[in-house]
Structure formats: C-alpha cells, structure tokens
Amino acid sequence: MNTQDIRRLFTDFFAERGHRRVPSSPLIPPRDEKTLLFTNAGMNQMKPYFMGLTEPPSHRLTSIQKCFRTSDIEEVGDASHCTFFEMLGNFSVGDYFKPEVIPWAWELLTGPKPQGMGLNKDRIWATIFREDEEAYELWRSVGIPDERIVRYGEKENYWFSGPVGP
C-alpha cells in the first residue's frame, strides 16, 4: 500500500460514513486568521465550525491537510517529528464522538484490504488520556487487551502549540 492508496482509503472510508471531503487549506492561513502564521494542524480550517462562528458545510468532514510546524523544531529528525507533513483527519461538528469513532478506527486499521488497511490486530496499541474510562472500555470492546492500552497524561498524549482551545 503506497501513500496514494492510504490517502484514498482514508477519505473513501469516511465518505462512506457520511463525511464530506474538504480540500486542504493553504499553508499560509487567510488574513482573518489572527492566531497562526502557518497551518499547523488538520483542524485549523475547522475552527470556525467548532467555535460556532459559521455553519459547517456538513457535520461530518474529512480532509488531508498540509501542515507546517516549528513549535517542536528541536525534535525534528527523530522517529516522529517533522516540520512539513499531511494530516489525515475526520471531524465531527456535534454529530458523533468516541462510541462511533473508536470502532471506525479499528475497522479502518484492521479491516481486510481494500476496504481497510489489513493491519495485524495483535500489533496495535492504543493510548488514552489517563482518566478516560470510556475510551478504555471502547478500545477493549474492539479487541485490544488491557496490556496494550496505555494511559498517559497531557504531556505524553496530547499536542499543544499554545493556550488550550480550538
């Protein structure tokens, strides 16, 4: 499976579940975006919807967003930090949450090709926020055993580039 196959599989998977495909926004945000110099996450273009400033074109959206980050530039070059990458995203604007998306993630990752990625179920681990019992039970319900569900706090499990918010 090459990158084009993964991109197509991801957007097709979520389109089949009612998500509207949204094109990547530019790396340099529009003039009315005063909080960013560069598009640094897939959800940047979704901020007006999550903040209730404008109505989304759909309550389910999927995109492959070009991103540029410098907040962790000292880490670039290791196994997980890049300055430019494309972020695959599925977004719910008040439509669904963990009970729907965790089984979908499992289906996308482990489902047989060509509808899924066909990954080995015994090699998949999940990380959850330390106190998130709902996510813990949902990952268990799809087949991940206790020992492969790792609880982390904010420092290890979330990415922040500034004050908490959309």
N, C-alpha and C positions, 0 to 999 in steps of 0.2 A: 504494500500500500504506500503510495507516494503522497506528497503534500497536497497535490490537487485532489486526489481521491479522498483524503481526510477532510479537506475543506468542503467538498461536495457532499460527502456522507453526513457531516455535521449539520450543514444548513438544510439538506433534504430531510434529515431526521426530525428536526424541529419544525420545518414547514409542514410535514405530515401531521404534526401535533398542533396545528393551528397558528404557528408563528409566522409573522410577516417578515420577509427578508428585507434588511435595511442595508444600504451600501455603506462602506467605510467613509467616515467623515475625514476632512483634510487633517494632516499632522499639525498645521497651524490653525487653531480654533478661530471661529468667526469673531469679529470685533466686539460683539455684545458679550462674549465670554471673558469676564474680567479676572477669573481666578487661575487661569492656566496660560503658560507660554506655549506649551505643546500638548497635543492629545496624548495622554499617558495611560489611558485605560479604556476598555471597551464600553464602559458605561458613561463616559463623558458626554456623548451626544444624547444620552437618555436622561440627563439631569433635569431638564425642564419638565419631563413627564413625572419623574419621581417626586419633584418638588411641587407639583400641581400648578405649574406656571402655564402649561399648554396641554391640550388633549393629545395623547399619542395616536398615531395612525392605526394602531391595534394595541390591545392589552397584552399581546404576546409578540415579542420581537426577537429576531436572531440576526447576528452580524459577524463579520470578520473585520475587526478594526485594526488599522495600522496604528502602532503606539511607539512613542519615543520617551524614554525615561532617563533622568540623570540623578534622581534622588539617592540612588544606591550605586553610583558610578564606581566607587572604590571596590565594589564586589564584582564588577564586570570581568568576565574571563573565567569565573568558576563554572560549576556544572549547572547553575540555574539563573544567573543574572545576565541580562542583555540590555543594550540601550535601545535597539530597534527590534520590534517583533510584531506579529499579528496575533491579536487576542480573539479567540472564538468565544462568542457569548450568546447566551439565551437569557431573555429578560421577561419578567412578569411585572406588569404595572397593575398591581392589585388584583391579579387573577388567580395565581396559584402560588404554592410555597413548597416547603420540604416534602410533605407527603406525596406530591406529584413528581418533583424534580429528582429526588434520590432514586426512585425506581427507574426513571427515564435514563439517568446517568448510567446506572448498572446495565440497563438494556443496550444502550449505545456502546458501552465498553465491551460487554461480554457477548452480545448477540452475534449470531453467525453472520459471516460476510455474505452478501454485500450489504445487508441492512444494518449490520453492526460491525464493530472492529474485530470481533473474534478473539479478544484478549483472554488469556488464561485466568479463570476465576480465582485460582489458588495463589496468584501472584499480586492480586490487587489489595491495597491497604487504603484505609480512609482516615483522614484527620478530621476531628471535630473540635468545636470550642469546648473547653474544659467542663462546663456545666450543662451542656446541651444533651439532655436525656432523650429528647425527641429524635434528634439526628442519630444518636447512638442506637436506639431501638429500630429506626428505619434501616440503617446500614445492616444491622443484624438480620432484619426480616428479608433482605435480598440475598443473604448468604455469606456475609463477611463475619468470620468468627471473632469473638471478643479480643483475642490477642493481636488482631490486625486492625483494630480500631484504636487510634491513638488520640489521646486528649491533650490539647495544647491551650495555652493562654494567648492573649493578643500578640505578644512578641513573636511567637513561633508560628501562629496560624493565620495571621491577617497581615495585609499590606496596607500601610498608611503612608500618605505623602504629605500630610498636614493635619489640620484640625478635623475631628470626626464630622462627617456629613456626607451628603451625596457626592 
